[in-house]
């Protein structure tokens, strides 16, 4: 992590601690635990998970960027949105990945530390302008996900409002927002191409089909990105000077807003950096760079080919993957060291299925490279599936990042 980011993160954590007041005494019989709840299946099945294409469209505020509203859709139990202290009501508007028929809504606000919401109100909209009520929940003193059955209703947007805190002298930490239902319209992958403002900084992306390069003007050193979409979410490698990492990014269906999770080096909670919130803006960023994949490989000894597209059986969709195949062939041609191309997979039902899916991926990628006339004499191929992972992914977003065909330096 770069020094500026380290300082910002440390200051944010110190601010959280310094602003905290003594917790109210717990009710008799209430259990304390340092462990997080284990019912993460609620986040994984939610239509509001970022991997389903959900995007934060607007929010009334947050105490600081490290406690961004994006944390409510990241699939992680530990992260949270902290609105401005003792200033209610506060709201978040979320664009669903696709129009859906909602039958349950919910949230998670942890009992530990007494940062609980008191009431949480849900509204629905088809256009983000006209709103109809879905229901209001009164929080129970539990750390597990809380749900409310609602009259099944069509929605493209949800607005969630916190009108008050359970403990008036404390702030609210809303850990997850949840929705259950059935998508009623196909997902349309909105364009990322063009100019943006992300966390107040100028950014730009150049999109060619399912592949994109990007740049975020962040201080003296820009962040350069390369990656691809899976139809729901963009996955990127990034490099900034000597730093590198991953980004998972969604664009709202109207193409006007984006949300992103960002990690330094590995997609694990410990290495999470500031979430991104973005809106369309006039062009002010430097130009993206095409050589990012090779730069990441040289720095990290591995780079993911996120724009390779595969069908449900794991077979490469060659036409949709052509730009990334050409990039991969260029890496193989220009890399000065022997390489290994590895297919990792964590999204199937079990380790056997992960392995089988990876075998289809690696065989079809090798065949496509051979058809391009790529010299593969110094390249090994491995279908790893979920075996021997560099990191064990803890959320659906991390599983999406680590389920990829990756180029590694062979040692």
C-alpha positions in Angstrom: 0.0 0.0 0.0 1.4 3.4 -0.9 2.4 5.7 2.0 -0.5 8.2 1.4 -3.1 5.4 1.5 -1.5 4.0 4.7 -1.7 7.4 6.4 -5.4 7.9 5.3 -6.4 4.5 6.5 -4.7 4.9 9.8 -6.2 8.4 10.4 -9.7 7.0 9.5 -9.3 4.2 12.0 -8.1 6.5 14.7 -11.0 8.8 14.0 -13.5 6.0 14.4 -11.9 5.0 17.7 -11.6 8.6 19.0 -15.3 9.5 18.2 -16.7 6.4 19.8 -18.5 6.9 23.1 -18.8 4.1 25.8 -21.3 1.5 24.7 -24.6 1.3 26.5 -24.8 -1.5 29.0 -26.0 -4.7 27.4 -29.3 -6.2 28.3 -29.2 -9.1 30.7 -28.5 -12.4 29.0 -27.2 -10.8 25.8 -24.2 -12.7 24.5 -21.0 -11.0 23.5 -18.7 -12.5 20.9 -15.7 -11.3 18.9 -16.7 -13.6 16.0 -18.8 -12.4 13.1 -22.1 -14.1 12.3 -21.8 -17.1 9.9 -25.0 -16.6 7.9 -23.1 -15.0 4.9 -25.5 -17.0 2.6 -27.8 -14.0 3.0 -25.3 -11.7 1.4 -24.4 -14.2 -1.3 -28.1 -14.7 -2.3 -29.0 -11.0 -2.3 -29.9 -9.1 -5.4 -28.1 -6.2 -3.9 -24.7 -7.9 -4.0 -22.2 -6.1 -6.3 -21.5 -9.3 -8.2 -25.1 -9.2 -9.3 -24.6 -5.8 -10.9 -25.9 -3.7 -8.0 -24.6 -0.1 -8.0 -24.9 2.7 -5.4 -26.6 5.6 -7.3 -26.7 8.1 -4.5 -26.4 8.5 -0.8 -27.1 11.4 1.6 -23.6 11.1 3.1 -21.1 9.0 5.0 -18.8 9.8 7.9 -15.7 9.1 5.7 -14.9 7.3 2.5 -13.6 4.2 4.3 -17.2 3.7 5.6 -18.8 4.3 2.2 -22.3 3.2 1.3 -20.7 0.8 -1.2 -19.8 -1.4 1.8 -23.5 -2.3 2.1 -23.4 -4.2 -1.2 -19.9 -5.7 -1.1 -20.9 -9.1 0.3 -18.7 -8.7 3.4 -20.3 -8.9 6.9 -17.5 -7.0 8.6 -17.6 -3.8 6.4 -20.2 -1.1 7.0 -21.7 2.2 6.0 -21.5 4.8 8.7 -23.6 7.9 7.9 -22.7 11.3 9.3 -22.8 11.1 13.1 -26.2 11.7 14.8 -27.7 13.2 11.7 -30.9 11.5 10.6 -32.6 10.5 8.3 -29.9 9.1 6.0 -30.6 7.3 2.7 -29.0 5.2 0.1 -30.4 4.6 -3.5 -29.3 1.3 -5.1 -29.8 0.4 -8.8 -30.5 -3.3 -9.2 -28.4 -5.2 -11.8 -31.7 -5.9 -13.6 -35.3 -5.1 -13.1 -36.7 -7.6 -10.6 -39.8 -8.7 -8.7 -38.9 -8.2 -5.0 -40.6 -10.4 -2.4 -38.3 -9.8 0.7 -36.0 -7.0 1.9 -33.5 -7.0 4.7 -30.4 -5.6 6.4 -27.7 -6.4 8.9 -26.7 -4.2 11.8 -24.4 -5.8 14.3 -25.3 -5.9 18.0 -21.7 -5.9 19.1 -20.6 -2.3 19.9 -24.2 -1.0 20.0 -24.1 0.8 16.6 -27.5 -0.6 15.6 -30.1 1.0 13.4 -33.5 1.3 15.0 -35.8 1.5 12.0 -35.0 0.9 8.4 -37.4 1.9 5.6 -37.5 0.4 2.1 -39.0 2.0 -1.1 -39.0 0.8 -4.7 -38.9 2.6 -8.0 -38.9 1.7 -11.7 -37.2 5.0 -12.8 -35.3 6.3 -9.7 -37.7 9.2 -9.5 -41.1 8.1 -8.4 -41.1 6.0 -5.2 -43.5 3.6 -3.6 -43.2 2.1 -0.1 -42.2 -1.5 0.4 -42.1 -1.7 4.2 -40.4 -0.5 7.4 -38.5 -2.8 9.7 -37.8 -2.3 13.4 -34.4 -3.8 14.2 -34.2 -6.7 16.5 -31.1 -7.1 18.8 -29.4 -9.7 16.7 -26.3 -9.7 14.5 -27.8 -12.1 11.9 -29.5 -10.8 8.8 -33.0 -9.5 9.4 -35.7 -9.9 6.7 -39.2 -8.6 6.0 -41.6 -10.3 3.6 -43.2 -7.7 1.3 -45.9 -7.7 -1.3 -44.1 -8.9 -4.5 -43.4 -5.8 -6.5 -41.4 -4.8 -9.6 -38.4 -2.6 -8.9 -35.3 -1.3 -10.7 -34.2 0.8 -7.8 -34.4 0.5 -4.0 -34.2 3.4 -1.6 -33.2 2.5 2.0 -33.6 5.1 4.7 -32.4 5.0 8.3 -34.6 7.5 10.3 -33.1 6.9 13.7 -30.5 4.9 15.8 -31.4 2.4 18.5 -29.0 4.3 20.9 -29.4 8.0 20.5 -25.9 8.8 21.7 -24.3 6.3 19.2 -23.9 6.2 15.5 -25.4 3.7 13.1 -23.3 1.1 11.2 -25.3 -0.6 8.5 -23.3 -3.7 7.4 -25.4 -5.1 4.6 -28.5 -4.2 2.6 -30.4 -7.2 1.2 -33.1 -8.0 -1.3 -34.6 -11.3 -2.5 -36.7 -11.9 -5.6 -36.6 -12.8 -9.3 -35.1 -10.9 -12.1 -37.9 -10.1 -14.7 -35.8 -8.5 -17.4 -32.4 -9.5 -18.9 -29.3 -7.6 -17.7 -28.1 -5.1 -20.2 -24.4 -4.5 -19.7 -24.1 -0.7 -19.7 -21.1 1.0 -21.3 -18.1 2.0 -19.1 -16.4 3.9 -21.9 -15.8 7.6 -21.4 -15.0 10.1 -18.6 -15.9 9.9 -14.9 -15.3 11.5 -11.5 -14.4 8.8 -9.0 -14.2 9.9 -5.3 -13.8 13.4 -6.7 -10.8 12.4 -8.9 -10.8 12.5 -12.8 -11.0 9.1 -14.5 -11.5 7.7 -18.0 -12.0 4.3 -19.6 -11.6 3.1 -23.2 -13.8 0.1 -23.9 -13.4 -2.3 -26.8 -16.2 -4.9 -26.5 -15.8 -6.7 -23.2 -12.3 -5.4 -22.6 -11.3 -2.0 -21.2 -8.3 0.0 -20.1 -8.6 2.9 -17.7 -6.9 5.5 -15.6 -7.7 7.3 -12.3 -5.9 10.5 -11.6 -4.9 9.9 -8.0 -2.4 12.4 -6.7 1.0 12.5 -8.4 0.8 8.9 -9.7 -2.2 7.8 -11.7 -3.8 4.4 -11.3 -3.7 2.5 -14.6 -6.2 -0.4 -15.1 -6.9 -3.2 -17.5 -9.7 -5.8 -17.4 -13.0 -7.0 -18.7 -16.7 -7.5 -18.0 -18.5 -10.7 -17.3 -21.8 -9.0 -18.1 -22.5 -8.1 -14.5 -19.3 -6.7 -13.1 -16.0 -5.4 -14.4 -12.8 -7.0 -13.0 -9.6 -5.1 -13.3 -5.9 -5.4 -12.6 -4.3 -2.1 -11.7 -0.9 -0.6 -11.2 0.3 2.6 -9.7 4.0 3.1 -9.5 5.2 0.1 -7.5 1.7 -0.7 -6.2 -0.7 -3.1 -7.8 -4.0 -4.7 -7.0 -7.6 -5.6 -8.2 -10.8 -3.7 -8.7 -14.4 -5.0 -9.0 -16.6 -2.4 -10.6 -20.3 -2.1 -11.6 -22.1 0.5 -13.7 -25.7 1.3 -13.1 -28.2 0.3 -15.9 -28.6 4.0 -17.0 -24.8 4.2 -17.5 -24.4 7.3 -15.2 -23.0 5.9 -12.0 -20.4 3.4 -10.9 -19.4 1.6 -7.7 -16.2 -0.3 -7.1 -14.4 -2.4 -4.5 -10.6 -2.0 -4.5 -7.8 -4.2 -3.1 -4.1 -3.7 -2.8 -2.2 -6.8 -4.0 -4.8 -9.4 -3.0 -8.6 -9.4 -2.8 -8.8 -10.1 0.9 -10.5 -7.9 3.6 -7.1 -7.0 5.2 -6.0 -5.4 1.9 -9.2 -3.5 1.1 -8.7 0.1 0.2 -11.2 2.9 -0.2 -14.4 1.9 -2.1 -15.1 4.0 -5.3 -18.2 6.0 -6.1 -18.4 7.6 -9.5 -20.5 9.7 -11.8 -20.1 10.8 -15.4 -18.0 14.0 -15.7 -16.1 16.1 -18.2 -12.9 14.6 -19.5 -9.9 15.7 -17.3 -7.9 12.4 -16.8 -4.7 11.4 -18.6 -4.9 8.8 -21.3 -5.1 5.1 -20.4 -2.2 2.8 -21.3 -2.2 -0.4 -23.3 0.9 -1.9 -21.7 -0.7 -2.4 -18.3 -0.9 -6.2 -18.4 2.8 -6.7 -19.0 3.6 -4.0 -16.4 1.5 -5.9 -13.8 3.1 -9.2 -14.7 6.6 -7.7 -14.3 5.7 -6.2 -10.9 3.5 -8.9 -9.4 4.6 -12.0 -11.3 1.0 -12.7 -12.3 -1.8 -10.9 -14.2 -5.4 -12.0 -14.8 -6.9 -12.0 -18.2 -10.3 -10.8 -17.1 -11.7 -10.1 -20.6 -11.6 -13.7 -21.7 -15.2 -14.7 -22.1 -16.4 -18.3 -21.4 -19.8 -20.0 -21.9 -21.6 -21.8 -19.0 -19.6 -25.0 -19.8 -16.2 -23.2 -19.6 -15.6 -23.0 -23.3 -13.9 -19.8 -24.6 -16.2 -17.5 -26.6 -13.5 -16.6 -29.2 -15.2 -13.7 -30.9 -16.0 -11.9 -27.7 -12.5 -12.6 -26.3 -10.5 -11.5 -29.4 -9.1 -8.3 -27.9 -8.0 -10.1 -24.8 -6.6 -13.0 -26.8 -4.4 -10.6 -28.8 -3.3 -9.0 -25.5 -2.4 -12.5 -24.1 -0.5 -13.4 -27.3 1.4 -10.1 -26.9 2.4 -10.9 -23.3 3.6 -14.3 -24.3 5.7 -12.8 -27.2 7.2 -10.0 -25.1 7.7 -11.6 -21.7 11.5 -12.3 -21.2 10.8 -15.3 -18.9 9.0 -18.7 -19.2 5.3 -18.4 -18.4 2.5 -20.5 -17.0 -1.2 -20.0 -18.0 -3.4 -21.1 -15.1 -7.2 -21.4 -14.9 -8.5 -20.8 -11.4 -12.2 -21.4 -10.5 -14.1 -21.0 -7.3 -17.7 -20.4 -8.3 -18.9 -24.0 -9.1 -20.6 -26.3 -6.7 -17.6 -28.2 -5.5 -13.9 -28.8 -6.0 -14.4 -31.4 -8.7 -16.7 -29.2 -10.7 -14.2 -26.3 -10.3 -11.5 -28.5 -11.7 -13.6 -29.7 -14.7 -14.6 -26.1 -15.5 -10.9 -25.0 -15.4 -9.9 -27.9 -17.7 -12.4 -26.7 -20.3 -11.1 -23.1 -19.9 -7.5 -23.9 -20.3 -7.9 -26.3 -23.2 -10.0 -23.8 -25.2 -7.6 -20.9 -24.5 -4.7 -23.0 -25.6 -6.5 -24.0 -28.8 -7.4 -20.3 -29.5 -3.8 -19.2 -29.0 -2.5 -21.9 -31.4 -5.0 -20.8 -34.0 -3.5 -17.3 -33.8 0.0 -18.8 -34.4 1.2 -17.9 -31.0 4.5 -19.5 -30.1 3.9 -21.6 -27.0 7.3 -23.2 -26.5 8.0 -21.5 -23.2 4.5 -21.7 -21.9 3.0 -24.3 -19.5 -0.8 -24.7 -19.1 -2.5 -25.7 -15.8 -6.1 -26.2 -14.9 -5.9 -25.5 -11.1 -9.6 -25.1 -10.4 -9.8 -24.3 -6.7 -6.6 -26.2 -5.8 -3.7 -24.5 -4.0 -5.1 -21.0 -4.2 -2.9 -18.0 -3.6 -5.7 -16.7 -1.3 -9.0 -18.3 -0.3 -11.8 -15.9 -1.4 -14.2 -15.0 1.4 -16.9 -13.2 -0.6 -18.6 -13.5 -4.0 -16.7 -10.5 -5.3 -13.4 -12.1 -4.3 -14.5 -15.4 -5.9 -15.1 -13.5 -9.1 -11.7 -11.9 -8.9 -9.9 -15.2 -8.3 -11.9 -17.2 -10.8 -9.9 -16.2 -13.9 -7.3 -17.3 -16.4 -4.1 -15.9 -15.1 -0.6 -15.6 -16.6 2.1 -16.4 -14.1 5.9 -16.2 -14.2 7.1 -19.8 -14.3 9.8 -20.6 -11.7 
